[in-house]
């Protein structure tokens, strides 16, 4: 249907509906991007939490090593306190990390491997050394296990897997940060370009309505003035329009009556 055939109220309603639709598109786009930004921020916070517990995990391993070495050097069991505390801390941090990364099978496998390597080192190396240190006759044997580097392979393997774990988490952090930055840029563009589009469309529609409705009313006002002055042979415009202005134009008697009322 042609615009000129619509009622004036319908024209205004259509104009406002179009502006509202544009506004909703802008708001909807910005909202979706804000959701993406929030999700990325939440996941980043989650990743930082994982990395924090990962640092605690490797610190617990270092404490165990330090405790055992101190005991090997001094033969004083008090030096085993970091080893004992490190075991408990390692188990707690490993459980926490397994819970936090339950949605990531690759990271779960790495953590399980770290747990197995720590267990192997603690039972086959540290446990043997501690047991041998309790007897003065076998203390040199215990120290010989340490100086032989028997546990180094296990610890090197553990640290390598741990490095893979942290690299994977850091990679996720980079991806989510990039996603957040893209969403921020997209939201900014949506607001700027959307606002500009609304202003342009609103201005164009206002101009069109002013000319289409206001101009027609002005023309009919001129016709009414002519009729009021006694000119009955003038041509009335807009008779082909389907709105209220067209209805008035198609009824010159109505225009003449209105002219007399002026």
Backbone bond lengths (Angstrom), bond angles and torsions (degrees), N, CA, C in turn:
res aa  C-N    CA-C-N  psi(-1)  N-CA   C-N-CA  omega(-1)  CA-C   N-CA-C  phi
1 X - - - 1.473 - - 1.529 109.18 -
2 X 1.357 115.61 136.33 1.462 120.54 179.11 1.519 110.72 -67.41
3 X 1.331 114.37 148.80 1.453 119.96 -179.90 1.523 111.73 -59.91
4 X 1.347 116.02 -36.03 1.466 120.64 -177.54 1.523 112.35 -68.88
5 X 1.337 116.82 -17.94 1.459 120.13 -179.34 1.526 112.52 -85.52
6 X 1.320 116.59 -12.79 1.458 120.19 -177.84 1.524 111.13 -79.26
7 X 1.338 114.38 149.86 1.459 119.41 174.55 1.529 109.17 -66.68
8 X 1.329 115.48 155.02 1.468 119.72 -176.86 1.532 110.74 -60.43
9 X 1.347 115.46 -42.78 1.466 118.55 178.26 1.513 111.83 -60.33
10 X 1.328 116.93 -38.89 1.463 121.32 178.42 1.515 111.02 -66.11
11 X 1.342 116.10 -38.36 1.464 119.45 178.56 1.522 111.44 -62.23
12 X 1.319 116.30 -44.82 1.456 119.53 179.07 1.527 110.74 -66.27
13 X 1.343 115.65 -40.34 1.465 119.52 179.24 1.527 110.78 -62.80
14 X 1.338 116.90 -42.65 1.465 121.02 179.10 1.521 111.05 -63.95
15 X 1.343 115.32 -39.22 1.461 119.64 178.91 1.520 111.40 -62.68
16 X 1.340 116.26 -48.25 1.456 119.78 179.95 1.526 111.05 -67.18
17 X 1.338 117.29 -35.06 1.468 120.54 178.09 1.524 110.88 -62.80
18 X 1.336 116.58 -40.46 1.458 120.39 178.58 1.524 110.98 -64.87
19 X 1.332 116.44 -43.07 1.467 119.89 179.26 1.527 110.88 -65.27
20 X 1.328 116.46 -40.26 1.467 120.06 178.60 1.527 110.29 -64.98
21 X 1.340 116.20 -39.89 1.472 120.15 178.98 1.528 110.48 -62.09
22 X 1.327 116.93 -43.94 1.466 120.54 177.64 1.522 110.96 -61.90
23 X 1.329 115.65 -42.27 1.458 120.53 179.25 1.528 110.68 -61.78
24 X 1.339 116.09 -43.16 1.464 119.98 -179.58 1.525 111.59 -66.00
25 X 1.335 116.52 -36.18 1.463 119.83 176.93 1.529 110.26 -62.44
26 X 1.330 116.14 -45.09 1.468 120.71 179.81 1.526 110.48 -63.36
27 X 1.341 115.61 -48.15 1.467 119.96 -178.72 1.526 110.67 -64.41
28 X 1.345 116.12 -41.82 1.462 119.66 179.63 1.512 112.39 -62.99
29 X 1.326 116.53 -43.40 1.467 120.32 178.79 1.526 110.83 -63.61
30 X 1.328 115.51 -44.68 1.467 119.16 179.01 1.521 110.77 -63.84
31 X 1.334 117.36 -39.90 1.466 121.10 -179.42 1.529 111.11 -63.26
32 X 1.337 116.53 -45.42 1.464 120.41 179.61 1.525 111.15 -61.20
33 X 1.325 116.04 -40.98 1.461 119.45 178.69 1.522 111.81 -68.51
34 X 1.328 116.30 -35.70 1.459 119.52 176.33 1.525 111.12 -65.82
35 X 1.342 116.02 -36.93 1.465 120.09 175.57 1.532 110.50 -63.15
36 X 1.326 115.22 -42.70 1.465 119.93 178.37 1.524 110.21 -61.98
37 X 1.331 116.42 -42.28 1.465 120.60 178.57 1.527 110.83 -62.45
38 X 1.329 116.22 -42.93 1.476 119.84 -179.78 1.527 110.67 -65.06
39 X 1.340 115.90 -43.65 1.458 119.20 179.47 1.531 110.61 -61.33
40 X 1.339 115.57 -43.69 1.465 119.73 179.54 1.533 110.51 -63.34
41 X 1.333 116.70 -40.46 1.472 120.46 178.90 1.524 110.75 -64.71
42 X 1.335 115.96 -42.05 1.468 119.98 179.16 1.533 111.13 -63.06
43 X 1.345 115.79 -42.64 1.464 119.52 179.33 1.526 110.82 -68.18
44 X 1.329 116.74 -35.45 1.468 119.45 176.55 1.529 110.30 -62.79
45 X 1.327 115.75 -43.11 1.466 119.65 177.99 1.532 110.08 -61.74
46 X 1.330 115.53 -39.46 1.467 120.42 177.47 1.527 110.31 -62.49
47 X 1.328 116.75 -43.84 1.467 120.82 -179.02 1.522 111.10 -65.11
48 X 1.331 117.08 -41.19 1.461 119.56 177.17 1.535 110.59 -62.34
49 X 1.321 115.72 -36.30 1.466 119.24 177.10 1.533 110.43 -64.35
50 X 1.332 115.96 -43.47 1.468 120.55 177.81 1.525 110.76 -60.61
51 X 1.335 116.33 -46.13 1.466 120.40 -179.52 1.531 111.33 -63.21
52 X 1.332 116.58 -34.79 1.463 119.72 177.36 1.520 111.60 -63.78
53 X 1.330 116.13 -45.74 1.462 119.60 178.62 1.529 111.15 -69.10
54 X 1.325 116.43 -30.27 1.465 120.32 176.84 1.526 110.70 -64.48
55 X 1.326 116.10 -40.77 1.474 119.94 176.60 1.530 110.75 -63.76
56 X 1.332 115.83 -40.02 1.473 119.59 177.72 1.530 110.83 -64.13
57 X 1.329 115.72 -35.73 1.461 120.21 -179.38 1.529 111.48 -62.84
58 X 1.320 115.44 -49.54 1.471 118.29 -178.45 1.529 110.46 -70.16
59 X 1.336 117.58 -28.94 1.464 120.58 176.22 1.525 110.14 -65.71
60 X 1.338 115.96 -36.12 1.470 119.92 177.86 1.522 110.98 -65.69
61 X 1.331 116.97 -35.25 1.469 120.92 176.44 1.531 110.05 -65.81
62 X 1.330 116.08 -44.14 1.467 120.82 179.08 1.528 110.45 -60.81
63 X 1.338 116.42 -41.01 1.468 119.95 179.07 1.519 111.35 -62.12
64 X 1.320 115.97 -38.93 1.466 118.95 178.52 1.532 110.56 -64.33
65 X 1.316 115.44 -45.15 1.474 119.14 178.72 1.523 110.86 -60.85
66 X 1.337 115.84 -44.03 1.470 120.48 -178.35 1.526 111.01 -62.06
67 X 1.336 115.56 -43.24 1.462 119.48 -179.94 1.515 112.58 -62.01
68 X 1.325 116.40 -44.33 1.459 120.21 -179.32 1.522 110.37 -65.56
69 X 1.320 118.10 -44.56 1.466 120.88 -179.12 1.528 111.32 -64.05
70 X 1.348 115.69 -39.55 1.469 118.53 177.40 1.519 111.34 -62.33
71 X 1.300 116.28 -38.73 1.465 120.86 179.22 1.523 110.79 -68.63
72 X 1.348 115.97 -40.00 1.465 119.76 179.71 1.528 111.39 -63.03
73 X 1.311 116.56 -36.21 1.463 120.39 -178.49 1.525 111.83 -77.35
74 X 1.342 116.18 -43.14 1.463 121.00 -171.50 1.520 115.12 -98.21
75 X 1.322 116.67 -23.13 1.475 122.40 -173.60 1.527 111.01 63.72
76 X 1.323 116.50 15.44 1.462 121.71 178.61 1.537 107.78 -97.90
77 X 1.328 116.22 119.48 1.460 120.77 -175.93 1.535 112.66 -65.85
78 X 1.325 117.01 -17.66 1.467 119.09 176.88 1.530 111.35 -61.98
79 X 1.331 115.17 -26.12 1.461 119.36 179.48 1.532 111.88 -70.83
80 X 1.321 117.07 -10.40 1.466 120.48 179.69 1.533 112.85 -82.54
81 X 1.323 116.08 -5.71 1.476 118.35 -178.70 1.526 112.46 -57.29
82 X 1.353 120.29 -44.89 1.469 119.21 176.79 1.534 112.28 -62.24
83 X 1.333 116.18 -33.27 1.462 120.05 178.57 1.528 110.31 -65.23
84 X 1.323 116.41 -46.40 1.466 120.82 -178.87 1.529 110.93 -66.67
85 X 1.351 115.64 -45.75 1.473 119.28 178.77 1.521 110.50 -65.34
86 X 1.337 116.39 -36.03 1.462 120.63 -179.92 1.516 112.41 -64.13
87 X 1.334 116.85 -36.45 1.466 120.04 177.46 1.532 111.01 -61.06
88 X 1.322 115.54 -48.30 1.468 120.26 -178.93 1.527 110.81 -64.24
89 X 1.333 115.40 -42.06 1.469 119.03 -179.04 1.531 110.46 -66.60
90 X 1.336 116.00 -40.57 1.462 119.53 179.52 1.530 110.80 -61.58
91 X 1.314 116.99 -45.88 1.468 120.69 -179.06 1.528 111.02 -62.07
92 X 1.341 116.31 -42.02 1.466 119.96 -179.41 1.526 111.36 -66.47
93 X 1.337 116.58 -44.48 1.465 120.29 -178.83 1.531 111.23 -67.71
94 X 1.315 116.34 -37.61 1.466 119.57 179.12 1.521 110.44 -63.95
95 X 1.326 117.45 -43.15 1.471 120.98 177.87 1.525 111.02 -61.95
96 X 1.332 116.27 -43.54 1.468 120.48 179.20 1.523 111.05 -61.17
97 X 1.312 116.25 -44.14 1.468 120.69 -179.28 1.530 111.28 -66.21
98 X 1.308 117.29 -38.39 1.466 120.23 177.31 1.532 110.51 -63.26
99 X 1.328 115.63 -37.23 1.479 119.44 177.70 1.523 110.78 -68.81
100 X 1.335 116.68 -43.78 1.463 120.84 -176.49 1.527 112.92 -68.36
101 X 1.326 116.83 -28.92 1.469 120.31 -176.62 1.536 111.69 -108.06
102 X 1.325 116.43 25.18 1.468 120.19 -176.20 1.525 112.82 -62.00
103 X 1.334 117.35 -19.47 1.468 120.90 -179.50 1.530 112.07 -92.83
104 X 1.329 117.11 5.08 1.468 121.39 -175.74 1.534 109.59 -125.03
105 X 1.327 117.77 94.09 1.476 120.81 -176.48 1.527 113.67 -57.34
106 X 1.337 117.74 -39.25 1.457 120.57 -178.58 1.524 111.05 -62.96
107 X 1.334 116.49 -43.48 1.457 119.82 179.16 1.528 111.57 -69.32
108 X 1.321 116.57 -33.33 1.461 119.81 175.93 1.525 110.93 -61.12
109 X 1.317 115.54 -42.93 1.466 119.42 179.03 1.524 111.68 -63.93
110 X 1.318 116.79 -40.02 1.471 119.92 178.97 1.528 110.75 -63.99
111 X 1.336 115.60 -42.87 1.464 119.22 -179.29 1.531 111.25 -65.31
112 X 1.321 116.11 -40.10 1.464 119.16 178.46 1.533 110.72 -64.19
113 X 1.316 115.84 -37.20 1.465 120.07 178.33 1.524 110.35 -66.87
114 X 1.335 116.49 -40.95 1.470 120.46 176.51 1.523 109.96 -60.64
115 X 1.323 115.79 -44.18 1.463 120.08 178.91 1.517 112.24 -61.49
116 X 1.318 116.56 -40.27 1.456 120.22 179.84 1.527 111.34 -68.13
117 X 1.326 116.92 -42.20 1.459 120.69 178.92 1.528 111.72 -64.22
118 X 1.334 116.22 -40.59 1.474 119.96 177.59 1.523 109.84 -63.72
119 X 1.304 116.31 -41.69 1.460 120.26 179.62 1.531 111.05 -64.57
120 X 1.343 116.08 -41.88 1.461 119.71 179.02 1.530 111.02 -62.58
121 X 1.332 116.49 -44.40 1.460 120.16 179.52 1.531 110.71 -64.28
122 X 1.325 116.07 -43.88 1.471 120.12 -175.92 1.530 111.89 -66.82
123 X 1.329 116.48 -38.16 1.472 118.95 -175.93 1.526 113.56 -87.24
124 X 1.329 116.71 -38.99 1.476 118.85 -174.90 1.522 113.87 -91.90
125 X 1.330 116.51 -23.15 1.471 119.91 -178.88 1.520 110.70 -111.03
126 X 1.340 116.63 -66.75 1.461 120.26 -176.20 1.522 111.30 -61.68
127 X 1.332 116.07 -44.08 1.463 119.40 -179.32 1.519 111.95 -60.98
128 X 1.314 117.56 -42.22 1.469 121.62 178.60 1.518 110.94 -64.75
129 X 1.345 115.83 -43.72 1.461 119.82 -178.61 1.528 110.89 -62.71
130 X 1.314 116.33 -43.55 1.472 120.28 -179.06 1.524 110.35 -64.88
131 X 1.321 115.73 -41.85 1.463 119.53 -179.93 1.528 111.22 -63.66
132 X 1.318 117.30 -42.93 1.456 121.38 179.84 1.534 112.21 -68.32
133 X 1.357 116.51 -31.88 1.470 120.12 -179.62 1.522 112.36 -69.16
134 X 1.306 118.36 -19.24 1.464 120.44 -178.38 1.528 111.71 -71.46
135 X 1.314 115.84 -21.61 1.465 120.07 178.52 1.529 108.43 -108.08
136 X 1.334 117.35 117.86 1.469 119.54 -179.47 1.517 112.51 -53.76
137 X 1.307 117.84 -27.89 1.461 120.35 -177.30 1.515 112.85 -72.03
138 X 1.347 117.36 -21.73 1.471 119.91 -176.55 1.529 112.62 -115.07
139 X 1.285 117.00 11.93 1.461 119.78 -177.69 1.530 111.97 -64.62
140 X 1.310 117.51 -38.40 1.456 118.81 179.24 1.529 111.21 -66.95
141 X 1.321 115.08 -31.23 1.467 118.86 176.01 1.537 110.00 -64.96
142 X 1.334 115.91 -40.80 1.471 120.56 178.41 1.519 110.26 -62.79
143 X 1.324 115.01 -44.61 1.460 118.73 179.49 1.528 111.51 -67.31
144 X 1.299 115.99 -30.03 1.458 119.92 177.87 1.530 111.81 -67.05
145 X 1.325 116.11 -34.80 1.473 119.44 176.39 1.520 109.84 -61.89
146 X 1.317 116.20 -41.91 1.471 120.33 -178.24 1.523 111.13 -67.78
147 X 1.355 116.08 -46.06 1.469 118.85 -177.56 1.529 112.44 -71.13
148 X 1.312 116.77 -19.71 1.469 119.71 178.35 1.522 112.60 -72.74
149 X 1.314 115.19 -16.07 1.467 118.91 -178.88 1.516 113.15 78.81
150 X 1.339 116.02 21.66 1.471 119.95 -177.59 1.536 112.09 -61.54
151 X 1.329 114.83 -34.55 1.470 117.19 -178.79 1.520 113.87 -89.26
152 X 1.321 117.63 -8.50 1.462 120.84 -175.70 1.525 111.68 -64.50
153 X 1.326 116.42 -39.48 1.465 118.91 -179.58 1.516 111.75 -61.46
154 X 1.332 116.61 -41.63 1.470 120.51 179.35 1.531 110.70 -65.61
155 X 1.343 115.48 -44.53 1.461 118.58 -178.72 1.524 112.00 -68.91
156 X 1.316 117.14 -37.00 1.469 119.43 176.25 1.524 110.62 -63.43
157 X 1.334 116.24 -41.56 1.468 120.36 178.39 1.525 110.29 -64.40
158 X 1.344 116.31 -41.20 1.475 120.16 179.18 1.522 110.67 -62.16
159 X 1.329 115.84 -45.82 1.467 119.08 -178.82 1.536 111.56 -66.79
160 X 1.310 117.28 -32.66 1.470 120.34 178.20 1.526 110.91 -66.49
161 X 1.329 116.33 -43.39 1.474 119.83 178.60 1.526 109.93 -67.16
162 X 1.326 115.56 -38.71 1.473 119.07 178.37 1.526 110.93 -63.19
163 X 1.344 115.79 -39.39 1.471 119.30 177.52 1.529 110.60 -63.45
164 X 1.324 117.27 -38.84 1.471 120.74 176.12 1.519 110.63 -62.44
165 X 1.315 115.61 -42.16 1.473 120.64 179.52 1.526 110.68 -59.81
166 X 1.321 117.05 -48.59 1.465 120.35 -178.19 1.527 111.49 -68.85
167 X 1.332 117.33 -35.02 1.467 120.31 178.13 1.521 110.43 -64.56
168 X 1.335 116.29 -39.22 1.464 120.14 178.69 1.523 110.53 -65.11
169 X 1.332 116.99 -42.14 1.466 120.22 178.92 1.523 110.94 -66.35
170 X 1.318 116.38 -40.24 1.470 120.01 178.30 1.524 110.89 -64.88
171 X 1.341 115.91 -35.44 1.464 119.60 176.46 1.513 111.64 -63.72
172 X 1.333 116.24 -42.38 1.470 120.04 176.67 1.525 110.53 -62.48
173 X 1.321 116.00 -38.38 1.467 120.68 179.12 1.524 110.41 -61.99
174 X 1.330 116.57 -42.04 1.466 120.55 179.72 1.525 111.02 -65.61
175 X 1.333 116.24 -41.68 1.472 120.23 179.60 1.522 110.50 -63.39
176 X 1.319 116.60 -45.10 1.465 120.00 -177.72 1.521 111.65 -69.54
177 X 1.314 116.72 -34.09 1.467 120.11 176.23 1.521 110.24 -65.21
178 X 1.339 116.16 -41.00 1.469 120.47 177.56 1.527 110.30 -64.48
179 X 1.319 116.68 -40.63 1.466 121.17 177.81 1.526 110.42 -62.04
180 X 1.307 116.23 -42.32 1.463 121.08 178.73 1.522 110.97 -62.99
181 X 1.337 116.46 -43.89 1.465 120.88 179.72 1.532 110.98 -63.90
182 X 1.339 116.18 -41.27 1.467 120.06 178.60 1.526 110.98 -64.40
183 X 1.328 116.29 -41.66 1.467 120.27 179.32 1.522 111.04 -65.59
184 X 1.328 116.48 -38.32 1.466 120.44 177.84 1.525 110.55 -62.53
185 X 1.336 115.47 -45.53 1.468 119.98 179.48 1.521 110.47 -64.57
186 X 1.328 116.64 -41.15 1.468 120.73 -179.18 1.522 111.07 -65.03
187 X 1.334 116.36 -42.30 1.467 120.33 178.91 1.526 110.73 -63.71
188 X 1.329 115.65 -42.02 1.468 119.91 178.75 1.524 110.94 -62.45
189 X 1.339 116.43 -44.56 1.464 120.15 178.85 1.526 111.44 -64.22
190 X 1.326 116.27 -40.86 1.464 120.08 -179.96 1.522 110.86 -61.12
191 X 1.328 116.12 -42.29 1.465 119.98 -179.37 1.529 110.79 -68.56
192 X 1.333 116.27 -46.15 1.467 119.66 -177.57 1.530 112.00 -66.99
193 X 1.358 116.10 -53.21 1.461 119.33 -177.90 1.521 111.49 -69.64
194 X 1.346 115.87 -35.72 1.464 119.05 178.17 1.515 112.08 -64.90
195 X 1.324 115.61 -42.86 1.466 119.45 178.09 1.518 110.53 -63.37
196 X 1.337 115.93 -42.50 1.469 119.87 178.58 1.529 110.65 -62.57
197 X 1.348 116.45 -41.84 1.468 120.18 179.85 1.519 111.17 -64.03
198 X 1.335 116.30 -41.79 1.471 119.74 178.74 1.521 110.77 -62.56
199 X 1.338 116.56 -42.70 1.465 119.71 179.75 1.529 111.41 -63.56
200 X 1.344 116.33 -42.29 1.463 120.30 -179.76 1.525 110.44 -65.44
201 X 1.340 115.56 -48.56 1.472 119.60 -178.66 1.520 110.65 -64.63
202 X 1.332 116.92 -41.83 1.465 120.24 179.77 1.527 110.72 -62.36
203 X 1.332 116.16 -41.67 1.467 119.80 179.08 1.527 110.85 -65.15
204 X 1.346 115.94 -42.22 1.465 119.63 -179.66 1.510 111.27 -65.26
205 X 1.325 116.39 -42.34 1.473 120.03 179.62 1.521 111.17 -67.48
206 X 1.333 115.93 -38.89 1.465 118.66 178.65 1.527 110.34 -63.94
207 X 1.331 115.80 -41.33 1.468 119.91 178.40 1.531 110.59 -63.82
208 X 1.348 115.76 -42.95 1.461 120.12 -178.19 1.523 110.92 -65.59
209 X 1.323 116.74 -43.93 1.458 119.64 179.94 1.530 111.32 -66.23
210 X 1.332 114.84 -38.37 1.469 118.18 179.18 1.522 111.00 -61.66
211 X 1.348 114.71 -45.27 1.469 118.41 179.11 1.528 111.48 -71.00
212 X 1.328 116.24 -41.31 1.460 120.25 -173.56 1.523 111.97 -73.14
213 X 1.314 116.27 -40.66 1.469 119.86 -177.44 1.528 110.52 -100.04
214 X 1.346 114.54 -54.56 1.471 117.61 -177.88 1.512 112.50 -62.22
215 X 1.344 117.38 -41.00 1.467 120.48 179.20 1.512 111.62 -64.42
216 X 1.345 115.73 -40.80 1.475 119.19 179.21 1.524 111.44 -64.98
217 X 1.318 115.93 -40.49 1.471 119.33 178.81 1.525 110.31 -63.35
218 X 1.328 116.64 -40.90 1.463 120.13 178.50 1.526 111.37 -62.35
219 X 1.342 115.50 -41.57 1.467 119.52 179.28 1.518 111.18 -63.72
220 X 1.310 115.94 -44.85 1.469 119.22 179.42 1.528 111.25 -65.88
221 X 1.321 115.25 -32.83 1.477 117.88 176.31 1.522 110.09 -62.49
222 X 1.352 115.89 -39.08 1.468 119.51 176.43 1.523 111.43 -64.28
223 X 1.326 117.21 -40.26 1.471 121.06 177.75 1.519 109.73 -63.04
224 X 1.311 115.87 -43.71 1.466 119.58 179.39 1.524 110.78 -61.26
225 X 1.345 116.18 -38.04 1.462 119.34 177.29 1.515 111.40 -63.76
226 X 1.352 114.60 -40.57 1.469 118.17 178.65 1.516 111.39 -64.78
227 X 1.333 116.33 -42.52 1.471 120.02 178.01 1.527 110.92 -62.44
228 X 1.313 115.81 -38.01 1.460 119.61 -179.85 1.523 111.77 -65.24
229 X 1.344 115.31 -27.94 1.460 118.94 179.95 1.527 111.96 -85.35
230 X 1.337 117.35 1.21 1.460 121.05 176.21 1.501 115.28 100.10
231 X 1.308 118.66 3.36 1.464 121.53 178.12 1.523 109.37 -85.29
232 X 1.303 116.30 105.41 1.460 120.84 -176.71 1.525 112.73 -103.49
233 X 1.325 116.30 0.11 1.459 118.77 -176.43 1.530 113.16 -104.48
234 X 1.325 116.49 14.53 1.460 118.98 -178.94 1.522 110.32 -81.84
235 X 1.326 115.57 154.14 1.472 120.99 179.79 1.534 109.29 -88.35
236 X 1.302 113.86 128.34 1.467 119.47 -179.35 1.530 109.19 -89.05
237 X 1.350 118.63 122.58 1.470 121.00 -179.19 1.536 111.96 -79.69
238 X 1.353 115.02 173.44 1.471 124.16 172.71 1.522 114.67 66.45
239 X 1.326 117.93 20.33 1.464 118.67 -179.14 1.529 112.07 -70.24
240 X 1.322 117.14 -16.85 1.461 119.60 -179.94 1.520 114.17 -89.10
241 X 1.312 117.52 -2.29 1.464 119.99 -179.77 1.516 110.69 -77.12
242 X 1.334 114.84 150.66 1.461 119.09 -177.65 1.506 114.00 -98.82
243 X 1.331 117.65 4.91 1.463 118.86 -179.11 1.519 110.63 -98.88
244 X 1.337 115.71 -168.47 1.465 120.43 -177.03 1.523 111.72 -62.21
245 X 1.318 117.30 -33.10 1.468 120.02 178.36 1.527 110.13 -65.33
246 X 1.328 116.86 -40.69 1.462 120.72 176.65 1.513 112.06 -63.63
247 X 1.338 115.56 -38.69 1.469 119.15 178.53 1.525 110.88 -63.49
248 X 1.316 115.69 -40.61 1.461 119.16 177.87 1.533 111.08 -66.11
249 X 1.360 116.09 -42.06 1.468 120.01 -178.43 1.525 111.97 -64.48
250 X 1.340 115.36 -31.65 1.471 119.38 -179.54 1.524 112.27 -77.67
251 X 1.323 117.41 -5.11 1.466 121.20 -178.15 1.525 108.76 -124.74
252 X 1.340 118.51 80.74 1.469 121.33 -178.48 1.520 112.74 -60.40
253 X 1.338 116.37 -27.38 1.478 118.53 178.74 1.521 110.41 -65.95
254 X 1.368 115.32 -36.31 1.448 119.19 176.15 1.515 110.61 -64.86
255 X 1.335 116.01 -41.05 1.459 119.10 179.27 1.520 110.76 -65.37
256 X 1.363 116.07 -38.91 1.469 119.24 178.67 1.506 111.56 -64.88
257 X 1.337 115.67 -37.77 1.475 119.72 178.73 1.510 109.68 -66.72
258 X 1.329 115.92 -41.63 1.468 118.81 178.17 1.512 111.36 -64.72
259 X 1.351 114.74 -36.13 1.475 119.19 179.78 1.500 110.74 -64.97
260 X 1.314 116.45 -38.37 1.478 118.66 -179.63 1.520 111.90 -69.52
261 X 1.327 114.67 -25.16 1.470 118.00 179.80 1.531 112.58 -76.82
262 X 1.329 116.00 -17.94 1.470 119.19 -178.55 1.524 111.81 -68.81
